[in-house]
Amino acid sequence: MTKSKGGYSMKRFAMLVLLFVGVLVVFASEVRADPSLTVTSTDELYVAPGAQFDVVVSLADAVDIVGFQLELLYDSDQFTYVDVEESASLGGSITVNSSVVGVLKLNYVNISTKLNGAVDLFTLTFTASESLADGAQAVIEASATYNNEFIALDALNNLAKISDAFFDFKDVTKGLYGDVNLDGVVSIIDAGLIQLEIADLVTFTSVQVKLADADQDGMISVTDVALIQLYIAGLIPELPPLA
């Protein structure tokens, strides 16, 4: 029996479709494109010279993430690395190498714990230099020469490298309790502004609310104003460091 050309064409088309699907499956198991994966850090962070502070590194829009390897750089003239603490979301410990000043290499993998959505990864603790520069500045940045990557585990137990992750690490700004106008000094203007806020005549930003709480009791009150006035008059040597 002679087969028609149409029969051969349909068989050839079906084989091509199967081949194409197979290539897609193999490719997807090796590289997973997920450009929405964002690595970020604590926002609106003000630090005082000489004080310790924390930077929380987090993921946004994570999908079944089970591991990562990162090389993060920091300015050792402005910040001293103290420690790293894994978040409760992780199912294991992070391996960290901090032997080179200014460089942190971190890696983690745990196939039994999948990270999804917005999730904290770890907290880095630094000490700010006594000569901390004015203005906003980066604490950490991802190395441009290192193979920074994240891996995901799908329902078929295929490990996939995330092809692209966007790093959006936030800056920190030099700040002092009491300095609510952010001019770098604590003065009677700051005390007056706090009085205006208490009287509901001005509205502070979230950063100003934090800086106005000079006694760190969780609220803005006349006690904070009095503490600032004592400091300005030299009756107390310093205001508490930023916490």
N, C-alpha and C positions, 0 to 999 in steps of 0.2 A: 504494500500500500504506500502510495506516495503522499508525504506530508506537505501541506500547503505552506507557502511562504509566510502566510499570516500566522500559522502555528509557531514557526521558528521565531518570528518577530516577537510574539507574546512571551515565549520562553526566554529569549534573550533579554527582553525588558525586565522580566521578573528576576532574572539572575543579577542584572545591574542594580536593581532596587535592593536586593538582599546584600550585595557587596557594599553598597553605599551605607546601608544601615549598620553593617558590621564595622566599617571604618569609623562611623560616628561613635559607636559604643566603645571601641578601643581608645579613640581620642579622648572621649569624655572621662574614661577611667584614669587617664594620666594628667589631664589639665582641666580644671573646672573654672570657667570664666565667671567671675562674680565681682564686677567693678563696684558694686554698692557696698562692699565690705570696707568699713572705715575704722581706723585705729585712732583714738582720741585720748585726751587727758583732761584733768581737772580744769574747769573754766573759772574765770574771775578770781584768780588766786593772788593775794597780796602777801608779801613776806617782809619781815623786818631783818635788818643786818644782824648777823650772828645767830639768828634763830633757826631751829629745825622746822621743816615743813614737809608735807606729803604731796606727792603727785600720783594720782590714781590713773592707771592706764586701762582703757576700756575698749570694747568692740561695740559697734553699732551694726545692725542688720546681719548678724552672724547666722549662718545656716550649717548646722551639724559640724562645727569646728571641733577638732580633737587634738590639735597640736600647733605649735608655732616655733620658729627660731628667729631671733631678732638680735641686731647689733645696734645699740643706742649710744649716741654720743652726748656728752655734756661738757660745759665750759668749766674746767677745773679751777680756773682763776676766780670764778664767781660762786661756784657751788662745790661742796664736798659730799660725795656719796657716802651714805651711812648704812642702809639696809634695804632689803626687798622682802615683801610679805605677800604670799599668794592669797588670792581672794577665796572666799568660801565656795565660789562657783566651780573652782577647779577640783578635779578628783585626785590630785597628786601634787608633788613638789616641783618647783621650777629649779632647773640647774642654772647657776649663774657664775660667770667668770668676771670678776672686777679687778683682776690683777694689774691691768694697764689703766693708769689714771686717765680719766676722761672717756673711758670706753666700758660699756656693759654689754656682755654677751649673755643672752638668756634663751633657754629652750625648754620645751615642755611637750609631752605627749601622753594621752590617756584615752585609749579607744573606747573605754566604758563610760565616759562622760562627754556628751555632746553639748556644745555651747550654742545657744540659739537666741536671736534677738539682741537686745542691749544687755551686755554683761561685763562686769569688771574682771580684769585679768590679774593685775597685781598692783601693789602700792610701793612706790619708790620713796625712800626718805632721804632728804638732803639737808645740809646745813648751809645757809647763805653766808657769804663772805661778809666780814665786818666792813669791807669797802665796797659793798654791793652797789652796782651802778644804778643810776636813776633811770626811770622809764621802764617800758615793757621789754622783756627779753625772753628768749627761749631757754628752757631748762634742759630739755632733751630733744634730739632729732634722730631720725632713722639714718643709718649710714648708707651712703649712695653706692658704696662698693661691695657691700655684703649681700649675701643671698637671703634677704628678709622674706620669709614666706609663712603661710598658714596652710594647714591641711584639713580636709573634711572627710568624713566617712559616710557613704550613702547607705541606703537600705539593703543593697546587695553586697555590703562589706568591701566596697572598692574605696581605696584611699585616693583622694584627688587633691592635687596642689591647686590652691587658689591662684589664678594667673595674675591677679592684680589686687593690691590692697592700697587704699588711700590713707596716708598718714596726716592727721590734722591735730598735731600737738599744740596745745595752747601756751601762750606766754604767761610769765608771772611778772608782777610789778612790785617794785620796792614800796613798802607801806609801813605806817606806824599807827598804833591805836591813838585816837584823838585827831588824826590828820584827815578830817572829813572833806576838806576841799582839795586834798591830794596835791598840795604844793610842796610837799617834802618836809614841812616843819609843823610842829604843833604850836598854835598861837591862840590868842584871844578870839580871833575870827572863828576858829573851830568851835570854841565854847559857845559863841553867839549863835552859830548855825545849829548846834545841837539844841539850844533853847528854842529856836524857831521850829525845829522839827517836833519837839515835845509839845509845843503849842499848836501843832498842826498847821503852821503857816508856810512850811516848805515840806517837800516829800523827798526823802533820801532814796538813792538806789540801793540795791542789795549790798553792794560793796561799802557804801557809806554807813549803812546800818551796822555792818560788822565793825567798821573802824570806830564808830561812835561809842560802842560798848566798851569803854576803857577799863571798867572793873570786871568785865567778862562774866556778868551774871545772867546774860541772855536777854537783857532788856535795856532800852535807852531811858535814862532818868537823870534827875538833877545830881545824883551821886556821880555820874560820869562827868558832868560839867564841873563839879567841885574838885574831882580828882585831877582834871586837866588844869584847873586854875592853881592848884597846889604845885603841880609840876612846873607850870610857867613861872611861878614865884620862887622856884628853887627849894620849896619846902619838902619835896620828895625827889630823890635823885633821878628816877626814871619811871616811865610808864611800863606796864607789863608788855613782854614781847608778843607778837601775833601768835595766836594758837590755832 
